[in-house]
């Protein structure tokens, strides 16, 4: 299916795109924060509560068995989508942040005061703070891979930082603030050469292109369903089986146990060891429907179309006087971060909101990047396959109007 | 003038604007034209923390009245800040403590106070009240 030819029918799948905001038709350009939800995903949630609602992995009754089957089928879908070796390498969490915390907290078992861990300057706070907490707990030191002024990581510097002391490296696949696609193949190869584990934050990658964890040879890969048209509150954590077996459980509770007595508890096998309590069953099943939806359009088609939107928007935006784009890597997803003259991004965002245009303004939970450029924040537009060049034209007109008002 | 009357006056001024653009143009003008704080008082201690735009607030007491001085790095925020200063400056601490603020909602700028904007404006109103409480206790 070619997205460009079917854009009208694709847009019909997303009821929210017909919403009016401040008397104007919504133009939703904040997809890197969360993507919109198609009818099939909304219906899946409603169907679950109408026809399937029961607790999984527990009941002998038919409804519980049906719900369990759907939930476990979803795990298989993600296993095959990411090309994991086994379904037990797929853990459902509440989101990317939860997944990262699960892994970082487990690493306290392996780190001591002489160890080092490596992050990149391009990270979202959720891939910085949990690891800082790990450093506080263990005494390990954190090093930072620097970036250049077009928003690309300096892998030459990275290779110099690595040593036998390096225990874990955690980098995003795609920067949420700038859209840079990082060379994670090289990062993983270099990290493994010194025996360090690698966690890749794929929250901004999975909606835009295919990811093969076996080919990447990555130790942990994490993402959130709401970034690829799924519901909020569902995250996917891929971990190599050997690593997931080594990591201690993150939360204690029901479902994750083998046997419990007041003297000693033994834990379940994977993946249940990391899924304590009743999970977001409806959300997980709906995430599988969202995965089917994007795969039906085809990630190759999605990438081609989003690249087209990115190029079109970049060209049009640069026609605006005084507009500066931050993040000009050759390899980018459909994200553009920019400022106009020295106008505060909040002012522009407030004005164009009156025209029904949703963009993100601020530091995008990536303050180290804003500090690097010495700016308070940016305006960020991020496209999804349901956006159109006409919407980009409206955005450009609105920005020109706002810039005139604020200059 | 009492706080309530000032608020009514502001609502009256905004009533004449027919479009959101006129309203924002006025706010931008207010933001540009009002020198609200001395540079010397733009200290880190006076920053009201918010997610997006920075707001500075400084207060002094003068003959039983409190004078507020403020600024922001975003012009629309600064426009709203100047309206807050106009409302609360030169008032007695107890009047500030007891005042209910409704003009921002009435002039259709409520979205700037939503937690989502997290721009420090809500915190600014809290800080104005804290100053009033502190000055009322020191009197």
Interface residues (C-beta under 8 A of the other chain):
Chain A: X22 X343 X344 X345 X346 X347 X350 X351 X353 X354 X361 X362 X363 X376 X377 X405 X406
Chain B: X20 X21 X24 X25 X28 X51 X52 X53 X54 X73 X74 X75 X76 X77 X111 X112 X119
